């Protein structure tokens, strides 16, 4: 198994120190697995997509504009 070193904010470190009964490396490992699985699903979905990155960015801009307009924040 490969070792990974993480930097955490001081306030998080203080909480972790208060709860030494928790296996924090296991918590981190599970969170990373969960994110990696989601990324694998996304990769599989995108592999079948004909959208380019530019297309996706344009769709994102249109969605943001629609949300801003709905909430009266459009310029």
Protein Blocks (a to p, Z undefined) as FASTA:
>chain_A
ZZddddddfklmmmmmmmmmbcfklmmmmmmmmmmmmmmmmmmmmmmpcbdfklmmmmmm
mmmmmmmmmnopaZZ
